[in-house]
Amino acid sequence: MPHLTTDDDVKLYYEDGGSGIPVVFVHEFAGDYRSWESQVRYFARCYRCITYNARGYPPSDVPADDERYSQERARDDIRAVLDALKIDKAHIVGLSMGGFAALHFGFTYPRRVRSLVVAGCGYGAAPNQRQQFAEEAEAAARKFEEASMPKAAEAYALGPTRVQFQNKDPRGWKEFVEQLTEHSSEGSARTLRGVQKRRPSLFDLVDKMKAITAPTLVMTGDEDWPCLEPGLLMKRTIPTAGLVVMPNAGHTINLEEPAAFNQHLANFFQAVDAGAWRQRDPRAMKEAILGR
């Protein structure tokens, strides 16, 4: 099994396939490298596709210390992947927890980014939901510690932004739950406490997002309620951002609507690689409704 080592000596499992311009896919909390299979099969025909498991997700290491899990570590683990594979810059595609990591990577290491796809990003970002999110993250962590993994996984997979996937594709949703069941209960709990619970709100990162210059695609499902307002915030704030809102879709949009998700990415990559993805014209941000 191929592994790479981060700067704090954590081994991360990765897979590397295809050839061409590199694309790094960064998974969500309830997923792993397998969650990107529909994207890898599609894009590896023309791109070099890299997937990896975050720390806490076997066969990557599961550090036995909450302090080894943080938003900064999740961000820097993307850099560790690029460094280990000797990749100067890449398209970075992240969903949910991976979307947060991709966003932070974009404004921290701009020279390493060919483009950013920030999908399903925003849980716990709303200022009036910070305490609620922290409490729910802690409750979920305790459930992963105390309940059996099948019970904890199914409860998590039946959240209000996951039922859309279950309704549309019961077979795919069942596979998603089975894969979640195989995760480490310790790694899941430590990730919830170290990364999810403690990460900063997007509303506190406006100045950093304004500085992003890489082409950016923000994506969300229209029934992924915690991500709608944050999606609009990123669209307004990042001067290179385009926004895709997928209809009648929940949180796990790459699994729920793989064909549409892939097409949006393909169109975006094509525009970026052709140099045709432009920064927003500042005239579009004037307060006038009809004209000057």
N, C-alpha and C positions, 0 to 999 in steps of 0.2 A: 504494500500500500504506500503510495507517495505521500510524504509529509514534508512540510517546511517548518522552520523554527523562527519564532518571533524574537524581537529584541529583548523580551523578558523570559526567554527560554520556554515558551509554550509551543508545542507541536500541533500544527494544523493540518488536517487531511485536505487534499485538493485533487481535482481532476482537471486535465488540460487536453482539449481536443480541437480539431480543425486547424485551419491556417489562415493567415491574413491579419488584418487589424485586430488587436486583442480587445475582448469584452470580458469584464469581470462581473459576475453575478453574485450579489450579496443577499443571503436569505433572511427571512423574517424569524420572529421568535418561535413560532409553531412549525417552522419548516426546517429544511437542511439542504445540502447540495442537491438532493434528489428532486426538490421542489421545482428546479429549473429545467427538468428533463425536456419539456415541450419546447423551451426556448433553445436549449443546446442542440436538439435534433434539427431545428429550423435554421439556426444561425451558423452552426459549425460547417455548413456547406460553403460559406463565404468568409467567415470570421474565425479567429482563434478564440475559443470559448473556455473560460476558466471559472470553475465553481469550487467552493470550499466550505467546510464546516467551521463555524465560529468556535471559539474556545467554549468549553462546556458541552459540546455536541460530539460524542464519540462517532467515528474513531479519532477525532481531535482530542487533545488533552482536556481533562476536567480539573482545573486547579482547585485546591481545597481551601480557598481563601476568597471571601467576598471582595476584598480590595483588588484582586486580579481581574475583576470584571467592572468595566466602566464604559461610558460613551467614548472617552479618549482611547481606551484600549481597542474598542470595536473599530474606531476610525483608523488607528495605527496598524491594526491587523490587515487592513486593505493594503497599506503601504508595504507591509511585510510580504504579502503575496506578490506584489509587483517587483519588489527587490529580489526575492528568491528566484523568480522566473526571468529576471533580467529584462523587465518590461519598463520602458521609459514612461510611457503614458498609455491610457486605455479609456475606452468607454466604460463607465462605472454604472451598473444597473442595480438598484437596491429596492427592496420591498419592505415596508413597515420598519422593523428594527434595522433592517439593511438599508432602508431609505434614509433613516436618520444618519447611519454611518456614512452613506454616500454623500449626503449633504455636508456633514462635518468635514469629510475628506476634501470636498470641493473647495471650501473656503480656507482650509488649512494648508493644502498642498496643490495649489492651482496649476503648477507646472506638470503635475503627474496626470492631469485630467484631459482627456480628449473631449468627453461630454459626460453629462450626468443625467441619469433617469432616476427621479425620486418618486416612488410609487407608494400609495397607501401610507403616507407619512403624516402623523399628527396626533396620535393617541396621547392624551394627557397634556396637550399643548395649551388648550384654552385656559386663560388665567383663572377662571371661576371653577375649573375642574381639577386643579393641581392636587388638592388634598384628596379628593375622591379617587383620582387615578393612583396616588401613592398607596391609599388604603386597599384598593382593589389589587394592585400589584403584590402587596404583602399577603393578602388573603390567598391569591393564586399561588404564591410561593409556598405557603403553608400547605395548601392542598397537594401540590406536587410532592412535598415531603411526607405528608401523613397518609394520603390515600394511595390506593394502587395506581400505577401509571395508566392502565386502561380507563379507570374512572376519572382520573384527573384530565387525561387527554380528551375524552369525550365531552366532559363538562366545558373545557376550554373551546373545543371545536363547535360547540352549540351556542356560542356568543351571538349577540344580535347582528353582527356584521359578517357572520359565517354561515347563517342559515340559508342565505341566497345560494351559496355553493351547494349545500345539501339538497335544496329544492331543484336546482337545475341539473345536477350531475351526481346523483346518489352514489354511483360507482366510484367516481373520482373523489368524492368527499370521504367515502369509506377508506380508500387507499390513503388519503391525507391523514385520517385519524390513526390508521394502523402504523404509519410512519412516525407520527407524533408519539405513539405508545412506546416506540423503540428508543426514545430519547432518554438521557440520564435524568433521573429525578433530582439528583444533587445539582447537576449542571443547569437544569431548568430553573430551580429555585434560586441559585446564585445569580443567574442571568437576570431574573426578574428583579432581584434586590439591587444588584450592582449596576446594571445597564438601564433597565426600564424605569425603575422607581426613582433613580437619582439624576436622570438626564435633564438638561435644561429645557425650558419651554422654547418653542420656536419664536414666540412673541418676544423673547429676550435676546434673540439672535438677529434682529432686523439689520443692524449695521453690518454684521458679518455677511449676511446674505446679499446686501446691496453691493458688496465688493466682488461677488462671483462674476467671472467673465466667461467661463466655459459655457457652451451651449447646454441648455438645461430643459428637460421635459418633465413636467410634474403630472402625475397620473393618479386618479382616484375613481372609485366607484361612487355612483350617486346615492347609494344607500350605505356608504361607509361614513356614517354621520360624524364621527370624531375627526375625520380627515378633510371634510369639505371646506370649512373655514380656514384651516391651515393651508389647504391647497390654494385658496384664493390669496392668502397672505403671501405665499411663496411666489405666485404669479405676479402680484403687484410689486413685490420687493426685489426679486432677482431680475435684473435688466435683460437677461438673455432667455427668460423662461417662457415656454409655451405650456398650456394647460389642456389636458385631456380628461374629460369626465365621462366615464363609461356608463351607459344607461342600465338601470335595473341591476346594478352590480354591487357586491359587497366588498370585503376587504382583500380577499386573496385573488385579485383580478388576473394574475398570470395563470392560475389554475382554473378559475371559473370561466374565463373567456380567453383561452390561449390563442385562438386564431386572430381575434381582434387585437389583443395585446401585442402579438408578434408583428402584426401589420403596422401598428403605430410605431413600434421600435424600428422596424425596417425603414419606414419613411423618414424617421428622425435621423437614423444613422446615415442614410443616403444623403440627406441635406447637409449634415455636418461634414461628412467626408468629401463632399463636393464644394465645401466652403460657402454654402448657400443658406446657412442658418444664421440669421442676422440678429444683432442687438436691437431691442425695441426702440422705435423712433420716439424720442421724448415728447413729441407733440401729441402722442397718444395718451399721455398722462395729464393733460390739462384738465382743469376742473369744469370747463364749459361743456355743455351737453350737445349743442347743435353746431357750434362754431366758435369763433373768437369772442 
